[in-house]
Amino acid sequence: MPAVPVVPTVPTVPAVPCADPLGEPFLRTRFALPARPATFLRRQRLVDHLDQALGTPLTLVNGAAGAGKTLLAADWAAGLRSPVAWLTVEAGDRRPGVFWAYVLQSLRACGAPASDAVGVPVDASGVGRGLPAALAAELSARDRPVVLVLDEYDCMTAPEVTEQLAFVLRHAGRGLRLVLVTRTEPLLPLHRYRAAGELTEIRAAELAFTPEEAAALLELHGLSLPVDAARALVDRTRGWAAGLRLSALAARESADPELYLKEFEADRSTVADFLLAEVLKGRTPEAQDLLLRVSVLKRFCPGLADALTLRTDAAPLLAGLHRENAFVEHLGHSWYQLHPLFGEILRAHLRVRLPGVEPELHRRAARWLRRSGFLPEALAHGAAADDWDFAAGALVDDLAIGRLFTGLRSDDLTQLFSPMGPEARSPAADLVRAARDLSRYDLDHGRAHLRHAEERLADDALGPADDTSRPAADAPGPAAARLSCALLEALTARLTGCPPQVEEAAEAADELRRQVPAHLLDEHPELTALLLTHLGSARLWAGRFEDARAVLTTVAGTPGGASTVLLREESMGHLALLDYLNGWLDRAERKALAALSEAERAGPLRPSGPGSGSGPGPGFSSGSGPGPGPGPGSGSGSGSGIERLVLAAVAVDRHELGRAQALLDEAARLPSATRDPVTAAGRALVTARLLLARGKARAAVEAADPAVSTAVASPWAASHEKLVASAAHLAEGRPDSAAEVLRGISGDQPVCAVEAAALQLAAGRPRDAVDLLDGIHAEGPTGPAVAVGAALVRARVAEEAGDTVTARRLVAQALLDARRERLRRPFLGAGAWIRPLLATAPSRALAEGWLTPGPPRHGEQSRRGEPPRHAGPSRRGERLRRGEPLRPEPLPSLLVAPELSGREHDVLERLARMMSTEEIAADLYLSVNTVKTHLKSVYRKLAVNRRGEAVRRARELRLL
């Protein structure tokens, strides 16, 4: 530490002065503890922290103007038993003689005077070496320490005084406890005290009021505000004490104080007067100009500030403003931000001082941020400047247009570009309009804007967004716009069900990707993932299952990151559907649950910063006001919902109908639940199968139609629709119509083929059923659902041919394959022929516990995905994600209840009462022949031949 300078020519005299070295009387107010107003709130947490000052030589209370530093220190000092010397420092104290004269007088005022040996300064310009040394020696000899509080120490800028004070502090030992209350960092070597554990620090973050403290402060002002409302006010003021007090005083004058505080406008209040007087005025013209111009920014660094001022002095000015606690907060890595209230006030002041300059400031900021690689902020400032061609060009040029579809800032981007009007005429602007419309499934307007962009691109290649927006060597040129066109073409073709056009767009995109900088593709993996997702979905729609699997697997394996999380979820959902359509229930369920888990792990997607290690990012908001928050289109289940549809389909095949309905309802609440052809067809398929399982054949036929208009029909969607129609015809007693509907279903779709074979057999056409099974061929291996369905069809054929041995063997094999997947529907819809075969000992053992009543076999509980017996109840969503039923469902009878007409049900009820045909006819006022016709229809639907069998079967199916 530097030695105390020696000034031997300045004498001191051992007298008690009544004036300072300038001959002016001491001002007693500078030694008095500041009075605490009636509305002062003691915050015990800060008082407790300040108590640590009694154990450390140096204490620093550092905060901005109005942070509550002085009142805190005064309130704490008033409760001390040790003598407290209080001195409010002023600018005149920069002269050593004046400063030490006032320090000595403050010691006298608190009852701890220095002896005559210390002396008193007689020259304002300096003191001799003896005074600091003598004072330190006397203080070190004290039994009880003196607490010396120097308030407003930021006024002290004289290095000589600081060196002398450090000397006294070091040599006074335990006799002195120095407390500095300041807005700035003192020149003392704080790092040494901090390293030695001899420094107590209370800074701005700790001085800030908590919501609970703010509510208590408002109570002292006669205002009652809930903690939640107080929290909003604290967020606006960052817990700034003066801001809270001044707003409370103003609110008391309002007719509706609570509403005033909620709608508090800093630029029109006493807070503005305080900040302008305490912070802005008195600064140099350059500092004032800098503060006014950067007020349009949410955050800034010296280079960005220089771009707005057109000077090169921002670095030292910002460092000085931060050091002086002038409401300029340091974010790290040379980035700063203004206190929110100060920023609001400065923007209002800017519009008065420099009218009309704000749009130009936004424009300069947008171009600097674009050059520096901060796209989100560049877009926000381009929009604030109404420079839509720049903003759209920057988005397209950066290959970031895919962000409108991925949940990552998609809502922010949509809101950002929503004010863009027809004056923006660049191809990029039309591409953004097209993307915005397509993200809302507005195909007509989206295609129109896309055609317009393509026409303009054909005439004039789209270059960088601005001559200075990106280095020329790094510019992707028109390839970026054409690649964006290809992406939107692929999406449009997917949504309209036109796989050939999706393939064409994907091929064009492959060529264009080679023409853009590789690092841009690396920065935006969502663009490639989007293209592949569209391609995979289109191939799935076209029935090219293995080709679809290849590209969707690539998307599912894309490295983790927020920009592709929804695409990974969607691709895994599509892969789950592929497994289901190929008969792999367990695989489909696992992939669907993995898709849900992928979204849950990512959590809600929020705007993130620009990266590059440059400090926290502000999303898309500029400093001109609060930016849009994260939208709802993110997080778990925010995609197409196809994974829930797959889980519902699996639940239907396992006869977990309550769970299936719950999953369908959840999927229906998602925004894109019926817009995408694959999703719409999947929902139609599951809904129809669920209705069939509940015996509502006619409703199932209506539900089987996806109700989406597509350019190309999907073979698997059409086949499943035919299966539902055929099943409905059978349930209504029209076997010939049922068989006729099945024409066109081939072995190319194994799951559909085995279901069609079962329906053909039920319609009395065993030869056609066997031909369908023999004609099955698939691109890849088929799952257990195909094997089970085929085995049951062949078993029935064998049983009807009298080959009971083969029938039993096939049924046993089907049970074995189905048990692993818990596949119940093929057995429940098989018909009466299977009951005797299931009654045999081997089959009964294989079916017990999962198909027929009875305890589950060893290990069956875990295979069924049920919780252990001791597990507590799970919430509904957690149970769905684990694959559990919403409630225990009894194992059903082995046949699906057919749909009976009202009159057929009346006849069946009277049949159960043992009434004769004539008695039924008389009771229902029908002819005997009409009753016989109804009885034949009932027998056919129940697959029985006698009255007693019909009644027994109806009771099994709960029709009676």
C-alpha positions, -999 to +999 in steps of 0.1 A: +000+000+000+014+035-008+029+054+020+011+084+034+025+115+018+045+138+041+036+175+042+060+188+069+052+225+064+016+221+076+014+224+114-014+211+136-023+226+170-038+208+200-069+228+203-106+220+199-117+239+169-151+252+162-145+257+125-129+238+096-095+248+082-113+272+059-126+291+089-162+280+082-182+266+111-188+228+112-222+219+098-238+198+125-263+182+100-233+163+085-227+145+118-263+136+125-279+103+117-304+109+090-340+107+103-361+077+092-395+087+079-427+072+093-430+051+062-395+036+066-395-002+065-369-020+086-356-050+067-342-073+093-323-094+068-302-064+059-298-053+095-285-088+103-261-086+075-248-052+086-242-066+120-212-085+105-196-050+101-187-052+138-164-081+130-146-068+099-125-036+095-142-025+063-179-026+052-192-015+018-228-006+012-229+000-026-259+008-047-275+032-071-291+065-062-323+058-042-314+022-034-320+028+004-284+027+014-283+057+037-315+049+056-304+013+060-270+024+075-287+050+097-313+026+111-286+000+118-262+026+134-290+039+157-292+005+174-255+000+181-240+002+216-206+011+202-200+048+195-209+057+159-193+086+142-214+096+112-201+119+084-219+128+052-191+134+027-193+164+003-173+175-027-154+200-006-139+172+014-116+162-014-091+186+003-073+165+029-074+192+056-111+196+054-118+159+053-098+150+084-111+180+103-147+167+097-137+131+106-122+143+139-153+164+146-175+135+139-156+115+165-161+143+191-198+144+182-202+107+191-183+109+223-151+093+212-128+124+207-092+121+197-066+134+222-047+166+219-017+145+207-035+139+174-039+176+167-062+193+142-056+203+106-051+240+101-045+240+063-073+228+040-048+216+013-031+189+034-022+173+067+011+162+081+021+125+085+017+127+122-021+132+122-031+099+105-004+080+125-015+094+158-051+089+151-045+052+141-024+047+173-052+061+195-079+041+178-059+008+181-056+013+219-094+016+224-112-011+244-143-007+223-142+000+185-155+032+170-178+027+140-171+054+114-198+057+088-189+078+057-221+084+038-221+095+001-185+084-001-187+085-039-181+122-035-145+114-024-123+112-055-090+124-040-063+097-041-044+114-013-073+112+011-080+076+001-044+066+008-045+083+042-078+066+051-064+032+041-034+039+063-056+047+094-078+017+087-049-007+085-031+005+116-062+011+138-067-026+141-098-036+161-103+000+173-120+011+140-149-002+120-151+018+088-185+017+069-186+033+034-220+041+019-214+048-018-227+047-053-193+039-068-164+016-061-140+033-036-103+035-045-094+013-016-078-022-023-111-041-018-096-073-032-072-076-003-098-072+023-121-096+004-094-122+002-086-119+039-122-122+049-121-086+063-148-071+041-186-070+046-204-061+014-241-052+007-247-044-030-276-036-053-290-071-056-293-074-018-307-039-014-335-046-038-369-051-022-385-085-023-423-087-033-431-093+004-411-063+015-426-042-012-461-051-001-452-042+035-437-009+024-470-001+005-489-009+037-469+017+055-481+042+028-517+032+034-519+010+003-530-026+004-516-046-025-516-084-029-481-100-030-487-111-066-494-075-077-465-063-056-443-088-074-453-072-108-443-038-094-410-052-081-403-066-116-409-032-131-387-014-106-362-042-100-369-037-063-355-002-064-364+015-031-369+051-044-390+038-073-413+019-049-416+049-025-422+075-051-448+053-069-465+047-036-466+084-028-481+091-063-506+062-059-520+077-027-531+107-047-549+085-073-586+076-072-577+039-077-542+033-061-541-004-070-549+003-106-523+031-107-496+008-094-506-018-120-505+007-149-476+027-135-458+047-162-424+057-151-419+084-177-449+104-164-442+102-127-420+117-100-397+087-106-388+103-139-379+136-122-358+118-096-338+098-122-333+126-146-321+148-117-299+122-100-285+103-130-288+121-163-282+158-154-246+165-144-233+139-169-211+151-198-230+158-231-214+127-246-226+105-217-261+119-219-262+114-257-250+078-253-276+070-226-304+085-247-295+066-278-289+032-262-323+035-245-338+019-277-318-013-270-326-041-245-289-047-242-258-032-257-220-034-259-195-007-268-194-015-305-232-014-308-234+018-288-208+034-311-229+024-341-257+044-326-237+075-316-214+074-346-185+080-322-159+057-306-160+066-269-187+041-257-163+017-239-149+041-213-183+059-209-202+027-202-175+014-179-176+047-160-215+048-158-215+012-145-188+020-119-208+050-107-240+029-104-257+051-129-284+025-136-262+009-162-260-028-153-231-050-165-242-084-180-207-098-185-186-102-217-188-064-223-226-063-225-247-039-205-284-031-200-303-002-186-324-004-155-360-009-169-374+022-154-344+043-164-348+029-199-384+039-201-377+074-189-348+078-213-369+067-243-395+093-235-368+119-230-352+109-264-385+116-282-385+151-268-348+159-272-342+142-305-376+138-322-378+115-352-344+098-345-357+066-330-364+047-362-330+055-375-314+042-343-334+009-346-322+007-382-285+012-373-289-013-344-305-039-368-276-037-393-249-039-366-265-068-349-270-086-383-234-082-392-224-095-357-246-126-360-273-117-336-303-125-357-332-123-332-322-088-320-316-077-356-351-088-366-366-070-336-349-038-344-357-041-381-393-045-372-392-015-348-378+006-377-406-007-400-379-020-423-397-052-432-377-060-463-346-059-442-361-081-414-376-106-439-344-107-459-323-113-427-346-142-417-344-158-451-307-151-457-299-168-424-319-199-434-340-193-402-375-194-418-379-229-404-381-214-369-417-205-378-426-242-376-405-257-348-419-241-316-386-223-311-396-186-312-424-195-337-450-175-318-426-147-313-417-146-350-454-147-360-461-118-337-430-099-349-440-100-385-478-096-380-477-058-386-458-062-419-479-045-446-480-046-484-452-020-486-427-048-481-423-061-517-392-083-516-393-120-524-382-126-488-412-107-475-435-129-496-417-160-483-423-149-447-459-142-455-462-177-470-445-194-440-467-175-416-499-185-434-488-222-437-479-223-401-515-215-394-527-241-421-540-213-443-531-231-475-548-208-500-531-176-489-498-195-482-497-209-517-505-175-532-477-158-514-453-187-522-461-184-560-456-146-558-422-151-542-411-177-568-422-154-596-401-125-582-371-148-576-373-159-612-369-123-623-344-111-597-322-132-575-325-124-538-292-112-524-283-104-488-308-085-467-286-054-469-253-043-484-238-041-449-259-069-432-234-097-438-199-100-452-201-106-489-179-137-488-203-152-463-236-144-481-256-173-494-271-153-522-304-164-539-298-200-529-311-193-494-344-179-507-348-208-532-341-233-504-367-216-483-391-220-513-383-257-515-391-261-478-424-244-481-432-263-513-426-296-495-449-285-466-476-274-490-475-307-509-475-327-477-505-308-463-524-313-496-515-350-498-493-349-529-462-371-523-447-366-559-445-329-553-429-334-519-402-357-536-396-330-562-392-303-536-368-325-516-347-331-546-345-294-553-335-288-517-307-313-519-292-294-548-297-260-531-281-271-498-248-275-516-250-238-527-253-223-492-226-220-466-222-252-446-221-233-413-256-219-418-270-254-422-251-264-391-266-234-372-301-243-384-305-281-382-343-276-381-344-267-418-330-301-429-351-319-402-382-302-415-376-312-451-370-348-440-401-348-418-422-336-447-407-362-470-412-390-445-448-381-438-455-379-476-439-414-481-459-428-453-491-413-468-482-430-501-477-464-484-439-465-490-433-476-454-397-485-455-387-454-475-406-434-449-389-452-421-354-444-435-358-406-435-379-404-403-352-424-385-327-398-396-348-370-381-354-390-349-316-393-345-309-356-351-286-343-323-305-329-294-314-292-293-344-270-288-347-262-326-354-298-335-372-312-304-407-310-319-394-325-352-379-354-333-411-359-314-431-358-347-408-382-365-409-407-336-447-404-337-447-413-374-423-442-368-447-454-341-476-453-366-455-472-391-449-499-365-486-501-357-495-503-394-470-532-397-485-550-368-459-542-341-481-530-311-454-531-285-428-514-307-454-488-316-462-481-280-426-477-270-419-453-298-450-433-291-441-430-254-405-420-264-420-392-285-439-379-255-408-382-233-387-363-259-410-333-256-413-336-218-375-336-214-372-304-235-399-287-215-416-255-227-396-239-255-386-203-246-368-176-266-331-181-262-302-158-266-280-152-296-253-175-283-217-170-290-210-165-253-219-129-255-241-127-224-278-134-220-300-129-250-332-109-251-353-129-274-369-108-301-377-078-280-360-045-287-356-019-260-387+000-271-410-020-249-415-054-235-411-082-260-435-110-267-432-138-242-429-175-251-459-188-269-480-218-259-470-239-289-442-256-272-434-283-247-450-317-242-475-327-268-472-295-288-467-314-321-493-331-343-504-355-315-498-385-337-481-404-308-513-401-288-533-415-317-509-445-319-513-451-282-550-449-286-549-474-315-528-498-294-553-494-265-582-503-288-565-535-299-559-543-263-595-535-255-586-507-231-614-486-245-615-459-217-578-452-221-582-451-259-610-425-256-590-403-232-560-404-256-582-395-286-597-366-266-562-353-258-550-355-294-582-337-306-573-307-284-540-301-303-542-274-330-530-296-359-551-326-349-570-326-382-549-306-406-522-330-417-534-359-439-515-386-420-527-374-386-563-370-399-563-405-413-548-419-381-574-403-361-602-415-384-588-450-382-586-451-344-620-435-338-637-459-362-620-490-346-631-477-312-667-473-323-666-508-338-653-522-306-683-506-288-707-521-313-715-488-331-710-499-367-728-471-385-711-444-365-678-461-372-684-458-410-690-421-407-659-417-385-636-437-409-636-409-434-605-386-427-625-356-441-593-341-457-590-332-493-558-347-508-544-348-543-534-385-540-553-412-520-534-431-494-536-469-499-535-478-463-560-451-452-584-462-480-579-499-470-587-492-434-618-472-444-629-503-465-624-526-435-646-505-413-673-503-440-671-541-445-674-547-407-704-525-406-721-544-434-715-577-416-728-562-383-760-552-402-764-586-418-752-579-453-723-604-460-723-599-498-719-561-494-692-567-468-673-589-492-677-565-521-663-536-502-631-555-496-622-555-533-589-538-539-573-547-506-541-567-514-513-584-497-491-553-500-506-542-467-503-573-444-524-559-415-552-549-437-550-582-456-554-603-425-583-582-413-599-584-447-594-622-447-612-624-414-641-604-427-642-625-459-644-656-438-671-641-416-690-633-449-688-670-458-660-668-484-632-689-470-614-693-504-611-655-508-598-653-472-571-679-478-561-662-511-556-629-493-534-646-467-514-664-494-509-631-513-493-612-483-459-597-491-443-568-473-413-545-476-401-555-442-409-580-415-445-580-402-454-579-366-474-602-342-507-586-352-503-600-387-493-635-374-521-636-349-548-625-374-535-649-401-534-678-376-570-672-364-582-671-400-565-703-409-577-719-376-613-712-385-609-725-420-594-757-405-621-759-379-649-756-405-631-782-426-631-806-396-594-804-389-597-796-352-561-806-344-547-780-368-573-754-355-563-759-319-526-757-328-531-724-347-552-709-319-526-718-293-499-702-315-520-671-319-525-669-281-488-672-275-480-644-300-508-622-288-501-626-251-467-608-255-484-578-271-517-581-250-535-582-284-571-590-275-593-576-304-587-605-329-600-630-303-629-608-291-642-604-327-635-639-339-670-653-334-686-682-316-664-708-333-634-700-312-650-706-278-647-744-278-611-741-289-603-717-261-619-741-236-592-767-241-566-769-213-536-756-233-555-726-247-572-719-214-538-717-197-524-694-224-554-671-223-559-669-185-552-636-168-550-614-199-577-626-223-600-645-200-606-639-162-580-653-139-548-643-121-520-631-144-492-655-150-458-649-134-443-617-149-475-608-167-481-578-145-448-561-155-454-570-192-488-553-190-471-521-179-490-520-146-476-505-114-466-527-085-493-534-060-478-512-034-475-482-057-497-452-049-522-438-074-507-419-103-521-388-119-541-392-151-514-379-175-486-399-159-507-431-162-514-425-198-477-419-206-468-451-188-493-470-209-517-478-180-555-479-183-573-449-168-593-473-146-594-511-142-615-525-171-630-560-168-619-585-194-646-585-220-665-614-235-649-631-265-672-614-291-679-577-300-714-567-294-732-562-327-754-532-334-790-543-332-819-522-344-845-510-319-871-535-330-845-563-330-837-554-294-874-555-285-877-590-300-846-602-282-859-589-248-891-609-253-872-639-264-854-638-231-888-639-213-895-673-230-923-658-251-933-676-283-931-661-317-969-655-317-967-639-282-940-616-293-959-606-324-990-599-304-971-579-278-954-558-304-984-555-327-964-571-355-971-600-379-956-634-371-936-632-403-921-599-394-910-613-360-894-643-377-875-619-400-862-600-370-853-633-353-832-644-383-814-611-383-807-614-346-794-650-349-771-639-378-757-610-359-751-630-328-737-659-348-761-685-333-788-708-346-812-713-316-832-693-292-814-704-261-780-696-277-792-662-287-803-653-252-771-666-236-750-648-262-768-616-257-763-617-220-726-623-225-724-592-246-745-572-221-772-566-247-797-578-220 
